[in-house]
Amino acid sequence: MKMRAVEGGLEIKPGETVTLKPGGDHMMFIKLKQQLQTGNAVEATLQFEKAGTVKIEMPVVAIGAAAPGVSTGGGTMMMQDGSKMHSGH
């Protein structure tokens, strides 16, 4: 499997749900300034075409572990206005 950036961003159409998970669409953080520590949280800013920027906080969990409140396999993000998502930090 080869990882690559999504050309033009990840489209989320009105009323749709996009699931970010390993093996599917996901965010990858590169050039981190420090190692991630299980039990801590990571702050990130998502850039949406129409909704602007949204600051989020994500818990750091062990590989394969479910995030708090999410079944194993990843989290879900839904935007009501059909915004395109661009990951960033």
Distance bins in CASP14 RR format, pairs under 12 A and 6 or more apart:
PFRMAT RR
TARGET T0000
AUTHOR 0000-0000-0000
RMODE 2
METHOD distances of the structure
MODEL  1
1 22 0 0 0 0 0 1 0 0 0 0 0
1 23 1 0 0 1 0 0 0 0 0 0 0
1 24 0 0 0 0 1 0 0 0 0 0 0
1 26 0 0 0 0 0 1 0 0 0 0 0
2 23 0 0 0 0 0 1 0 0 0 0 0
3 22 0 0 0 0 0 1 0 0 0 0 0
3 23 0 0 0 0 1 0 0 0 0 0 0
3 24 0 0 0 0 1 0 0 0 0 0 0
3 25 0 0 0 0 0 1 0 0 0 0 0
3 26 0 0 0 0 1 0 0 0 0 0 0
3 27 0 0 0 0 0 1 0 0 0 0 0
3 28 1 0 0 1 0 0 0 0 0 0 0
3 30 0 0 0 0 0 1 0 0 0 0 0
4 24 0 0 0 0 0 1 0 0 0 0 0
4 25 0 0 0 0 0 1 0 0 0 0 0
4 26 0 0 0 0 0 1 0 0 0 0 0
4 28 0 0 0 0 0 1 0 0 0 0 0
5 25 0 0 0 0 0 1 0 0 0 0 0
5 26 0 0 0 0 0 1 0 0 0 0 0
5 27 0 0 0 0 0 1 0 0 0 0 0
5 28 0 0 0 0 1 0 0 0 0 0 0
5 30 0 0 0 0 0 1 0 0 0 0 0
5 86 0 0 0 0 1 0 0 0 0 0 0
5 87 0 0 0 0 1 0 0 0 0 0 0
5 88 0 0 0 0 0 1 0 0 0 0 0
6 12 0 0 0 0 0 1 0 0 0 0 0
6 18 0 0 0 0 0 1 0 0 0 0 0
6 20 0 0 0 0 0 1 0 0 0 0 0
6 24 0 0 0 0 0 1 0 0 0 0 0
6 25 1 0 0 1 0 0 0 0 0 0 0
6 26 0 0 0 0 0 1 0 0 0 0 0
6 27 0 0 0 0 0 1 0 0 0 0 0
6 28 0 0 0 0 0 1 0 0 0 0 0
6 84 0 0 0 0 1 0 0 0 0 0 0
6 85 0 0 0 0 1 0 0 0 0 0 0
6 86 0 0 0 0 1 0 0 0 0 0 0
6 87 0 0 0 0 1 0 0 0 0 0 0
7 84 0 0 0 0 0 1 0 0 0 0 0
7 86 0 0 0 0 0 1 0 0 0 0 0
8 47 0 0 0 0 0 1 0 0 0 0 0
8 49 0 0 0 0 1 0 0 0 0 0 0
8 84 1 0 0 1 0 0 0 0 0 0 0
8 85 0 0 0 0 0 1 0 0 0 0 0
8 86 0 0 0 0 1 0 0 0 0 0 0
9 18 0 0 0 0 0 1 0 0 0 0 0
9 25 0 0 0 0 0 1 0 0 0 0 0
9 27 0 0 0 0 0 1 0 0 0 0 0
9 46 0 0 0 0 0 1 0 0 0 0 0
9 47 0 0 0 0 1 0 0 0 0 0 0
9 48 0 0 0 0 0 1 0 0 0 0 0
9 49 0 0 0 0 1 0 0 0 0 0 0
9 83 0 0 0 0 0 1 0 0 0 0 0
9 84 1 0 1 0 0 0 0 0 0 0 0
9 85 1 0 0 1 0 0 0 0 0 0 0
9 86 1 0 1 0 0 0 0 0 0 0 0
9 87 0 0 0 0 1 0 0 0 0 0 0
9 88 0 0 0 0 0 1 0 0 0 0 0
10 16 0 0 0 0 0 1 0 0 0 0 0
10 18 1 0 0 1 0 0 0 0 0 0 0
10 19 0 0 0 0 0 1 0 0 0 0 0
10 20 0 0 0 0 1 0 0 0 0 0 0
10 24 0 0 0 0 0 1 0 0 0 0 0
10 25 1 0 0 1 0 0 0 0 0 0 0
10 26 0 0 0 0 0 1 0 0 0 0 0
10 27 0 0 0 0 1 0 0 0 0 0 0
10 46 0 0 0 0 0 1 0 0 0 0 0
10 47 0 0 0 0 0 1 0 0 0 0 0
10 48 0 0 0 0 0 1 0 0 0 0 0
10 49 0 0 0 0 0 1 0 0 0 0 0
10 77 0 0 0 0 1 0 0 0 0 0 0
10 79 0 0 0 0 0 1 0 0 0 0 0
10 82 0 0 0 0 0 1 0 0 0 0 0
10 83 0 0 0 0 1 0 0 0 0 0 0
10 84 1 0 0 1 0 0 0 0 0 0 0
10 85 1 0 1 0 0 0 0 0 0 0 0
10 86 1 0 0 1 0 0 0 0 0 0 0
10 87 0 0 0 0 1 0 0 0 0 0 0
10 88 0 0 0 0 0 1 0 0 0 0 0
11 18 0 0 0 0 1 0 0 0 0 0 0
11 25 0 0 0 0 0 1 0 0 0 0 0
11 48 0 0 0 0 0 1 0 0 0 0 0
11 49 0 0 0 0 1 0 0 0 0 0 0
11 50 0 0 0 0 0 1 0 0 0 0 0
11 79 0 0 0 0 1 0 0 0 0 0 0
11 81 0 0 0 0 0 1 0 0 0 0 0
11 82 1 0 0 1 0 0 0 0 0 0 0
11 83 0 0 0 0 1 0 0 0 0 0 0
11 84 1 0 1 0 0 0 0 0 0 0 0
11 85 1 0 0 1 0 0 0 0 0 0 0
11 86 0 0 0 0 0 1 0 0 0 0 0
12 18 1 0 1 0 0 0 0 0 0 0 0
12 19 0 0 0 0 0 1 0 0 0 0 0
12 20 0 0 0 0 0 1 0 0 0 0 0
12 25 0 0 0 0 0 1 0 0 0 0 0
12 46 0 0 0 0 0 1 0 0 0 0 0
12 48 0 0 0 0 1 0 0 0 0 0 0
12 49 0 0 0 0 1 0 0 0 0 0 0
12 50 0 0 0 0 0 1 0 0 0 0 0
12 51 0 0 0 0 1 0 0 0 0 0 0
12 54 0 0 0 0 0 1 0 0 0 0 0
12 76 0 0 0 0 0 1 0 0 0 0 0
12 77 1 0 0 1 0 0 0 0 0 0 0
12 78 1 0 0 1 0 0 0 0 0 0 0
12 79 1 0 1 0 0 0 0 0 0 0 0
12 80 0 0 0 0 1 0 0 0 0 0 0
12 81 0 0 0 0 1 0 0 0 0 0 0
12 82 1 0 1 0 0 0 0 0 0 0 0
12 83 1 0 1 0 0 0 0 0 0 0 0
12 84 1 0 0 1 0 0 0 0 0 0 0
12 85 1 0 1 0 0 0 0 0 0 0 0
12 86 0 0 0 0 0 1 0 0 0 0 0
13 50 0 0 0 0 0 1 0 0 0 0 0
13 78 0 0 0 0 0 1 0 0 0 0 0
13 79 0 0 0 0 1 0 0 0 0 0 0
13 80 0 0 0 0 0 1 0 0 0 0 0
13 81 0 0 0 0 1 0 0 0 0 0 0
13 82 1 0 1 0 0 0 0 0 0 0 0
13 83 0 0 0 0 1 0 0 0 0 0 0
13 84 0 0 0 0 1 0 0 0 0 0 0
13 85 0 0 0 0 0 1 0 0 0 0 0
14 50 0 0 0 0 0 1 0 0 0 0 0
14 51 0 0 0 0 0 1 0 0 0 0 0
14 78 0 0 0 0 1 0 0 0 0 0 0
14 79 0 0 0 0 1 0 0 0 0 0 0
14 80 1 0 0 1 0 0 0 0 0 0 0
14 81 1 0 0 1 0 0 0 0 0 0 0
14 82 1 0 1 0 0 0 0 0 0 0 0
14 83 0 0 0 0 1 0 0 0 0 0 0
15 77 0 0 0 0 0 1 0 0 0 0 0
15 78 1 0 0 1 0 0 0 0 0 0 0
15 79 0 0 0 0 1 0 0 0 0 0 0
15 80 1 0 0 1 0 0 0 0 0 0 0
15 81 0 0 0 0 1 0 0 0 0 0 0
15 82 1 0 0 1 0 0 0 0 0 0 0
15 83 0 0 0 0 0 1 0 0 0 0 0
16 76 0 0 0 0 0 1 0 0 0 0 0
16 77 0 0 0 0 0 1 0 0 0 0 0
16 78 1 0 0 1 0 0 0 0 0 0 0
16 79 0 0 0 0 1 0 0 0 0 0 0
16 80 0 0 0 0 1 0 0 0 0 0 0
16 81 0 0 0 0 0 1 0 0 0 0 0
16 82 1 0 0 1 0 0 0 0 0 0 0
16 83 0 0 0 0 0 1 0 0 0 0 0
16 85 0 0 0 0 0 1 0 0 0 0 0
17 25 0 0 0 0 0 1 0 0 0 0 0
17 75 0 0 0 0 1 0 0 0 0 0 0
17 76 1 0 1 0 0 0 0 0 0 0 0
17 77 1 0 0 1 0 0 0 0 0 0 0
17 78 1 0 1 0 0 0 0 0 0 0 0
17 79 0 0 0 0 1 0 0 0 0 0 0
17 80 0 0 0 0 0 1 0 0 0 0 0
17 82 0 0 0 0 0 1 0 0 0 0 0
18 24 0 0 0 0 0 1 0 0 0 0 0
18 25 1 0 0 1 0 0 0 0 0 0 0
18 26 0 0 0 0 0 1 0 0 0 0 0
18 27 0 0 0 0 0 1 0 0 0 0 0
18 46 0 0 0 0 0 1 0 0 0 0 0
18 48 0 0 0 0 0 1 0 0 0 0 0
18 74 0 0 0 0 0 1 0 0 0 0 0
18 75 0 0 0 0 1 0 0 0 0 0 0
18 76 1 0 0 1 0 0 0 0 0 0 0
18 77 1 0 1 0 0 0 0 0 0 0 0
18 78 1 0 0 1 0 0 0 0 0 0 0
18 79 0 0 0 0 1 0 0 0 0 0 0
18 82 0 0 0 0 0 1 0 0 0 0 0
18 83 0 0 0 0 0 1 0 0 0 0 0
18 84 0 0 0 0 0 1 0 0 0 0 0
18 85 1 0 0 1 0 0 0 0 0 0 0
18 87 0 0 0 0 0 1 0 0 0 0 0
19 25 1 0 0 1 0 0 0 0 0 0 0
19 26 0 0 0 0 1 0 0 0 0 0 0
19 70 0 0 0 0 1 0 0 0 0 0 0
19 71 0 0 0 0 0 1 0 0 0 0 0
19 73 0 0 0 0 1 0 0 0 0 0 0
19 74 1 0 0 1 0 0 0 0 0 0 0
19 75 1 0 0 1 0 0 0 0 0 0 0
19 76 1 0 1 0 0 0 0 0 0 0 0
19 77 0 0 0 0 1 0 0 0 0 0 0
19 78 0 0 0 0 1 0 0 0 0 0 0
20 26 1 0 1 0 0 0 0 0 0 0 0
20 27 1 0 0 1 0 0 0 0 0 0 0
20 28 0 0 0 0 0 1 0 0 0 0 0
20 44 0 0 0 0 0 1 0 0 0 0 0
20 46 0 0 0 0 0 1 0 0 0 0 0
20 56 0 0 0 0 0 1 0 0 0 0 0
20 58 0 0 0 0 0 1 0 0 0 0 0
20 67 0 0 0 0 0 1 0 0 0 0 0
20 70 0 0 0 0 0 1 0 0 0 0 0
20 73 0 0 0 0 1 0 0 0 0 0 0
20 74 1 0 0 1 0 0 0 0 0 0 0
20 75 1 0 1 0 0 0 0 0 0 0 0
20 76 1 0 0 1 0 0 0 0 0 0 0
20 77 1 0 0 1 0 0 0 0 0 0 0
20 78 0 0 0 0 0 1 0 0 0 0 0
20 85 0 0 0 0 1 0 0 0 0 0 0
20 87 0 0 0 0 1 0 0 0 0 0 0
21 27 0 0 0 0 0 1 0 0 0 0 0
21 64 0 0 0 0 0 1 0 0 0 0 0
21 66 0 0 0 0 0 1 0 0 0 0 0
21 67 0 0 0 0 0 1 0 0 0 0 0
21 70 0 0 0 0 1 0 0 0 0 0 0
21 71 0 0 0 0 0 1 0 0 0 0 0
21 72 0 0 0 0 1 0 0 0 0 0 0
21 73 1 0 1 0 0 0 0 0 0 0 0
21 74 1 1 0 0 0 0 0 0 0 0 0
21 75 1 0 0 1 0 0 0 0 0 0 0
21 76 0 0 0 0 1 0 0 0 0 0 0
21 77 0 0 0 0 0 1 0 0 0 0 0
22 28 0 0 0 0 0 1 0 0 0 0 0
22 61 0 0 0 0 0 1 0 0 0 0 0
22 63 0 0 0 0 1 0 0 0 0 0 0
22 64 1 0 0 1 0 0 0 0 0 0 0
22 65 0 0 0 0 0 1 0 0 0 0 0
22 66 0 0 0 0 0 1 0 0 0 0 0
22 67 0 0 0 0 0 1 0 0 0 0 0
22 72 0 0 0 0 1 0 0 0 0 0 0
22 73 1 0 0 1 0 0 0 0 0 0 0
22 74 1 0 0 1 0 0 0 0 0 0 0
22 75 0 0 0 0 0 1 0 0 0 0 0
23 64 0 0 0 0 0 1 0 0 0 0 0
23 73 0 0 0 0 1 0 0 0 0 0 0
23 74 0 0 0 0 0 1 0 0 0 0 0
24 73 0 0 0 0 1 0 0 0 0 0 0
24 74 0 0 0 0 1 0 0 0 0 0 0
24 75 0 0 0 0 0 1 0 0 0 0 0
25 73 0 0 0 0 0 1 0 0 0 0 0
25 74 0 0 0 0 0 1 0 0 0 0 0
25 75 0 0 0 0 0 1 0 0 0 0 0
25 76 0 0 0 0 0 1 0 0 0 0 0
25 77 0 0 0 0 0 1 0 0 0 0 0
25 85 0 0 0 0 1 0 0 0 0 0 0
25 87 0 0 0 0 0 1 0 0 0 0 0
26 58 0 0 0 0 0 1 0 0 0 0 0
26 73 0 0 0 0 0 1 0 0 0 0 0
26 74 0 0 0 0 1 0 0 0 0 0 0
26 75 0 0 0 0 1 0 0 0 0 0 0
26 77 0 0 0 0 0 1 0 0 0 0 0
26 85 0 0 0 0 0 1 0 0 0 0 0
26 87 0 0 0 0 1 0 0 0 0 0 0
27 42 0 0 0 0 0 1 0 0 0 0 0
27 44 1 0 0 1 0 0 0 0 0 0 0
27 45 0 0 0 0 0 1 0 0 0 0 0
27 46 0 0 0 0 1 0 0 0 0 0 0
27 47 0 0 0 0 0 1 0 0 0 0 0
27 56 0 0 0 0 0 1 0 0 0 0 0
27 58 0 0 0 0 1 0 0 0 0 0 0
27 74 0 0 0 0 0 1 0 0 0 0 0
27 75 0 0 0 0 0 1 0 0 0 0 0
27 77 0 0 0 0 0 1 0 0 0 0 0
27 85 0 0 0 0 1 0 0 0 0 0 0
27 86 0 0 0 0 1 0 0 0 0 0 0
27 87 1 0 1 0 0 0 0 0 0 0 0
27 88 1 0 0 1 0 0 0 0 0 0 0
27 89 0 0 0 0 1 0 0 0 0 0 0
28 44 0 0 0 0 0 1 0 0 0 0 0
28 87 1 0 0 1 0 0 0 0 0 0 0
28 88 0 0 0 0 0 1 0 0 0 0 0
28 89 0 0 0 0 0 1 0 0 0 0 0
29 35 0 0 0 0 0 1 0 0 0 0 0
29 36 0 0 0 0 1 0 0 0 0 0 0
29 42 1 0 0 1 0 0 0 0 0 0 0
29 43 0 0 0 0 0 1 0 0 0 0 0
29 44 1 0 0 1 0 0 0 0 0 0 0
29 58 0 0 0 0 1 0 0 0 0 0 0
29 60 0 0 0 0 0 1 0 0 0 0 0
29 87 0 0 0 0 1 0 0 0 0 0 0
29 88 0 0 0 0 1 0 0 0 0 0 0
29 89 1 0 0 1 0 0 0 0 0 0 0
30 87 0 0 0 0 0 1 0 0 0 0 0
30 88 0 0 0 0 0 1 0 0 0 0 0
30 89 0 0 0 0 1 0 0 0 0 0 0
31 88 0 0 0 0 0 1 0 0 0 0 0
31 89 0 0 0 0 1 0 0 0 0 0 0
32 42 0 0 0 0 1 0 0 0 0 0 0
32 44 0 0 0 0 0 1 0 0 0 0 0
32 60 0 0 0 0 0 1 0 0 0 0 0
32 89 0 0 0 0 1 0 0 0 0 0 0
33 42 0 0 0 0 0 1 0 0 0 0 0
33 89 0 0 0 0 1 0 0 0 0 0 0
34 40 0 0 0 0 1 0 0 0 0 0 0
34 42 0 0 0 0 0 1 0 0 0 0 0
34 60 0 0 0 0 0 1 0 0 0 0 0
35 42 0 0 0 0 0 1 0 0 0 0 0
35 60 0 0 0 0 1 0 0 0 0 0 0
36 42 1 0 0 1 0 0 0 0 0 0 0
36 43 0 0 0 0 0 1 0 0 0 0 0
36 58 0 0 0 0 1 0 0 0 0 0 0
36 59 0 0 0 0 0 1 0 0 0 0 0
36 60 1 0 1 0 0 0 0 0 0 0 0
36 61 0 0 0 0 1 0 0 0 0 0 0
36 62 0 0 0 0 0 1 0 0 0 0 0
36 63 0 0 0 0 0 1 0 0 0 0 0
36 89 0 0 0 0 0 1 0 0 0 0 0
37 59 0 0 0 0 0 1 0 0 0 0 0
37 60 1 0 0 1 0 0 0 0 0 0 0
37 61 0 0 0 0 0 1 0 0 0 0 0
37 62 0 0 0 0 0 1 0 0 0 0 0
38 59 0 0 0 0 1 0 0 0 0 0 0
38 60 1 0 1 0 0 0 0 0 0 0 0
38 61 1 0 0 1 0 0 0 0 0 0 0
38 62 1 0 1 0 0 0 0 0 0 0 0
38 63 0 0 0 0 1 0 0 0 0 0 0
38 64 0 0 0 0 0 1 0 0 0 0 0
38 65 0 0 0 0 1 0 0 0 0 0 0
38 67 0 0 0 0 0 1 0 0 0 0 0
39 58 0 0 0 0 0 1 0 0 0 0 0
39 59 1 0 0 1 0 0 0 0 0 0 0
39 60 1 0 1 0 0 0 0 0 0 0 0
39 61 1 0 0 1 0 0 0 0 0 0 0
39 62 0 0 0 0 1 0 0 0 0 0 0
39 65 0 0 0 0 0 1 0 0 0 0 0
39 67 0 0 0 0 0 1 0 0 0 0 0
39 68 0 0 0 0 1 0 0 0 0 0 0
40 57 0 0 0 0 0 1 0 0 0 0 0
40 58 0 0 0 0 1 0 0 0 0 0 0
40 59 1 0 0 1 0 0 0 0 0 0 0
40 60 1 0 1 0 0 0 0 0 0 0 0
40 61 0 0 0 0 0 1 0 0 0 0 0
41 55 0 0 0 0 0 1 0 0 0 0 0
41 56 0 0 0 0 1 0 0 0 0 0 0
41 57 1 0 1 0 0 0 0 0 0 0 0
41 58 1 0 0 1 0 0 0 0 0 0 0
41 59 1 0 1 0 0 0 0 0 0 0 0
41 60 1 0 0 1 0 0 0 0 0 0 0
41 61 0 0 0 0 0 1 0 0 0 0 0
41 67 0 0 0 0 0 1 0 0 0 0 0
41 68 0 0 0 0 0 1 0 0 0 0 0
42 55 0 0 0 0 0 1 0 0 0 0 0
42 56 0 0 0 0 1 0 0 0 0 0 0
42 57 1 0 0 1 0 0 0 0 0 0 0
42 58 1 0 1 0 0 0 0 0 0 0 0
42 59 0 0 0 0 1 0 0 0 0 0 0
42 60 1 0 0 1 0 0 0 0 0 0 0
42 61 0 0 0 0 0 1 0 0 0 0 0
42 67 0 0 0 0 0 1 0 0 0 0 0
42 87 0 0 0 0 0 1 0 0 0 0 0
42 88 0 0 0 0 0 1 0 0 0 0 0
42 89 1 0 0 1 0 0 0 0 0 0 0
43 54 0 0 0 0 0 1 0 0 0 0 0
43 55 1 0 0 1 0 0 0 0 0 0 0
43 56 1 0 0 1 0 0 0 0 0 0 0
43 57 1 0 1 0 0 0 0 0 0 0 0
43 58 0 0 0 0 1 0 0 0 0 0 0
43 59 0 0 0 0 0 1 0 0 0 0 0
43 60 0 0 0 0 0 1 0 0 0 0 0
43 88 0 0 0 0 0 1 0 0 0 0 0
43 89 1 0 0 1 0 0 0 0 0 0 0
44 53 0 0 0 0 0 1 0 0 0 0 0
44 54 0 0 0 0 1 0 0 0 0 0 0
44 55 1 0 0 1 0 0 0 0 0 0 0
44 56 1 0 1 0 0 0 0 0 0 0 0
44 57 1 0 0 1 0 0 0 0 0 0 0
44 58 1 0 0 1 0 0 0 0 0 0 0
44 60 0 0 0 0 0 1 0 0 0 0 0
44 77 0 0 0 0 0 1 0 0 0 0 0
44 85 0 0 0 0 0 1 0 0 0 0 0
44 86 0 0 0 0 0 1 0 0 0 0 0
44 87 1 0 0 1 0 0 0 0 0 0 0
44 88 1 0 1 0 0 0 0 0 0 0 0
44 89 1 0 1 0 0 0 0 0 0 0 0
45 52 0 0 0 0 1 0 0 0 0 0 0
45 53 1 0 1 0 0 0 0 0 0 0 0
45 54 1 0 0 1 0 0 0 0 0 0 0
45 55 1 0 1 0 0 0 0 0 0 0 0
45 56 1 0 0 1 0 0 0 0 0 0 0
45 57 0 0 0 0 0 1 0 0 0 0 0
45 58 0 0 0 0 0 1 0 0 0 0 0
45 85 0 0 0 0 0 1 0 0 0 0 0
45 86 0 0 0 0 1 0 0 0 0 0 0
45 87 0 0 0 0 1 0 0 0 0 0 0
45 88 1 0 0 1 0 0 0 0 0 0 0
45 89 1 0 0 1 0 0 0 0 0 0 0
46 52 0 0 0 0 1 0 0 0 0 0 0
46 53 1 0 0 1 0 0 0 0 0 0 0
46 54 1 0 1 0 0 0 0 0 0 0 0
46 55 1 0 0 1 0 0 0 0 0 0 0
46 56 1 0 0 1 0 0 0 0 0 0 0
46 57 0 0 0 0 0 1 0 0 0 0 0
46 58 0 0 0 0 0 1 0 0 0 0 0
46 77 0 0 0 0 1 0 0 0 0 0 0
46 79 0 0 0 0 1 0 0 0 0 0 0
46 83 0 0 0 0 1 0 0 0 0 0 0
46 84 0 0 0 0 0 1 0 0 0 0 0
46 85 1 0 1 0 0 0 0 0 0 0 0
46 86 1 0 0 1 0 0 0 0 0 0 0
46 87 1 0 0 1 0 0 0 0 0 0 0
46 88 1 0 0 1 0 0 0 0 0 0 0
46 89 0 0 0 0 1 0 0 0 0 0 0
47 53 1 0 1 0 0 0 0 0 0 0 0
47 54 0 0 0 0 1 0 0 0 0 0 0
47 55 0 0 0 0 0 1 0 0 0 0 0
47 56 0 0 0 0 0 1 0 0 0 0 0
47 83 0 0 0 0 1 0 0 0 0 0 0
47 84 0 0 0 0 1 0 0 0 0 0 0
47 85 1 0 0 1 0 0 0 0 0 0 0
47 86 1 0 1 0 0 0 0 0 0 0 0
47 87 0 0 0 0 1 0 0 0 0 0 0
47 88 1 0 0 1 0 0 0 0 0 0 0
47 89 0 0 0 0 0 1 0 0 0 0 0
48 54 1 0 0 1 0 0 0 0 0 0 0
48 55 0 0 0 0 0 1 0 0 0 0 0
48 56 0 0 0 0 0 1 0 0 0 0 0
48 77 0 0 0 0 0 1 0 0 0 0 0
48 79 1 0 0 1 0 0 0 0 0 0 0
48 80 0 0 0 0 0 1 0 0 0 0 0
48 81 0 0 0 0 1 0 0 0 0 0 0
48 82 0 0 0 0 1 0 0 0 0 0 0
48 83 1 1 0 0 0 0 0 0 0 0 0
48 84 1 0 0 1 0 0 0 0 0 0 0
48 85 1 0 0 1 0 0 0 0 0 0 0
48 86 1 0 0 1 0 0 0 0 0 0 0
48 87 0 0 0 0 0 1 0 0 0 0 0
48 88 0 0 0 0 0 1 0 0 0 0 0
49 79 0 0 0 0 1 0 0 0 0 0 0
49 81 0 0 0 0 1 0 0 0 0 0 0
49 82 0 0 0 0 1 0 0 0 0 0 0
49 83 1 0 1 0 0 0 0 0 0 0 0
49 84 1 0 1 0 0 0 0 0 0 0 0
49 85 0 0 0 0 1 0 0 0 0 0 0
49 86 0 0 0 0 1 0 0 0 0 0 0
50 79 0 0 0 0 1 0 0 0 0 0 0
50 80 0 0 0 0 0 1 0 0 0 0 0
50 81 1 0 1 0 0 0 0 0 0 0 0
50 82 1 0 0 1 0 0 0 0 0 0 0
50 83 1 0 1 0 0 0 0 0 0 0 0
50 84 0 0 0 0 1 0 0 0 0 0 0
50 85 0 0 0 0 0 1 0 0 0 0 0
51 77 0 0 0 0 0 1 0 0 0 0 0
51 78 0 0 0 0 0 1 0 0 0 0 0
51 79 1 0 0 1 0 0 0 0 0 0 0
51 80 0 0 0 0 1 0 0 0 0 0 0
51 81 1 0 1 0 0 0 0 0 0 0 0
51 82 0 0 0 0 1 0 0 0 0 0 0
51 83 1 0 1 0 0 0 0 0 0 0 0
51 84 0 0 0 0 1 0 0 0 0 0 0
51 85 0 0 0 0 1 0 0 0 0 0 0
51 86 0 0 0 0 0 1 0 0 0 0 0
52 79 0 0 0 0 0 1 0 0 0 0 0
52 81 0 0 0 0 0 1 0 0 0 0 0
52 83 1 0 0 1 0 0 0 0 0 0 0
52 84 0 0 0 0 0 1 0 0 0 0 0
52 85 0 0 0 0 0 1 0 0 0 0 0
52 86 0 0 0 0 0 1 0 0 0 0 0
53 83 0 0 0 0 0 1 0 0 0 0 0
53 85 0 0 0 0 0 1 0 0 0 0 0
53 86 0 0 0 0 1 0 0 0 0 0 0
53 87 0 0 0 0 0 1 0 0 0 0 0
53 88 0 0 0 0 1 0 0 0 0 0 0
53 89 0 0 0 0 0 1 0 0 0 0 0
54 77 0 0 0 0 1 0 0 0 0 0 0
54 79 0 0 0 0 1 0 0 0 0 0 0
54 81 0 0 0 0 0 1 0 0 0 0 0
54 83 0 0 0 0 1 0 0 0 0 0 0
54 85 0 0 0 0 1 0 0 0 0 0 0
54 86 0 0 0 0 0 1 0 0 0 0 0
54 87 0 0 0 0 0 1 0 0 0 0 0
54 88 0 0 0 0 0 1 0 0 0 0 0
55 88 0 0 0 0 0 1 0 0 0 0 0
55 89 0 0 0 0 0 1 0 0 0 0 0
56 75 0 0 0 0 0 1 0 0 0 0 0
56 77 0 0 0 0 1 0 0 0 0 0 0
56 85 0 0 0 0 0 1 0 0 0 0 0
56 87 0 0 0 0 0 1 0 0 0 0 0
56 88 0 0 0 0 0 1 0 0 0 0 0
56 89 0 0 0 0 0 1 0 0 0 0 0
57 67 0 0 0 0 0 1 0 0 0 0 0
57 68 0 0 0 0 0 1 0 0 0 0 0
57 89 0 0 0 0 0 1 0 0 0 0 0
58 67 1 0 0 1 0 0 0 0 0 0 0
58 68 0 0 0 0 0 1 0 0 0 0 0
58 70 0 0 0 0 0 1 0 0 0 0 0
58 74 0 0 0 0 0 1 0 0 0 0 0
58 75 0 0 0 0 1 0 0 0 0 0 0
58 77 0 0 0 0 0 1 0 0 0 0 0
58 87 0 0 0 0 0 1 0 0 0 0 0
58 88 0 0 0 0 0 1 0 0 0 0 0
58 89 0 0 0 0 0 1 0 0 0 0 0
59 65 0 0 0 0 1 0 0 0 0 0 0
59 66 0 0 0 0 0 1 0 0 0 0 0
59 67 1 0 1 0 0 0 0 0 0 0 0
59 68 1 0 1 0 0 0 0 0 0 0 0
59 69 0 0 0 0 1 0 0 0 0 0 0
59 70 0 0 0 0 1 0 0 0 0 0 0
59 74 0 0 0 0 0 1 0 0 0 0 0
59 75 0 0 0 0 0 1 0 0 0 0 0
60 67 0 0 0 0 1 0 0 0 0 0 0
60 68 0 0 0 0 0 1 0 0 0 0 0
61 67 1 0 1 0 0 0 0 0 0 0 0
61 68 1 0 0 1 0 0 0 0 0 0 0
61 69 0 0 0 0 0 1 0 0 0 0 0
61 70 0 0 0 0 1 0 0 0 0 0 0
61 72 0 0 0 0 0 1 0 0 0 0 0
61 73 0 0 0 0 0 1 0 0 0 0 0
61 74 0 0 0 0 1 0 0 0 0 0 0
61 75 0 0 0 0 0 1 0 0 0 0 0
62 72 0 0 0 0 0 1 0 0 0 0 0
63 72 0 0 0 0 0 1 0 0 0 0 0
63 73 0 0 0 0 0 1 0 0 0 0 0
63 74 0 0 0 0 0 1 0 0 0 0 0
64 70 0 0 0 0 0 1 0 0 0 0 0
64 71 0 0 0 0 0 1 0 0 0 0 0
64 72 1 0 0 1 0 0 0 0 0 0 0
64 73 1 0 0 1 0 0 0 0 0 0 0
64 74 0 0 0 0 1 0 0 0 0 0 0
65 71 0 0 0 0 0 1 0 0 0 0 0
65 72 1 0 0 1 0 0 0 0 0 0 0
65 73 0 0 0 0 1 0 0 0 0 0 0
65 74 0 0 0 0 0 1 0 0 0 0 0
66 72 1 0 1 0 0 0 0 0 0 0 0
66 73 1 0 0 1 0 0 0 0 0 0 0
66 74 1 0 0 1 0 0 0 0 0 0 0
66 75 0 0 0 0 1 0 0 0 0 0 0
67 73 0 0 0 0 1 0 0 0 0 0 0
67 74 1 0 0 1 0 0 0 0 0 0 0
67 75 1 0 0 1 0 0 0 0 0 0 0
67 76 0 0 0 0 0 1 0 0 0 0 0
68 74 0 0 0 0 0 1 0 0 0 0 0
68 75 0 0 0 0 0 1 0 0 0 0 0
69 75 0 0 0 0 1 0 0 0 0 0 0
69 76 0 0 0 0 0 1 0 0 0 0 0
70 76 1 0 0 1 0 0 0 0 0 0 0
70 77 0 0 0 0 0 1 0 0 0 0 0
77 83 0 0 0 0 0 1 0 0 0 0 0
77 85 1 0 0 1 0 0 0 0 0 0 0
77 87 0 0 0 0 0 1 0 0 0 0 0
78 85 0 0 0 0 0 1 0 0 0 0 0
79 85 1 0 0 1 0 0 0 0 0 0 0
END
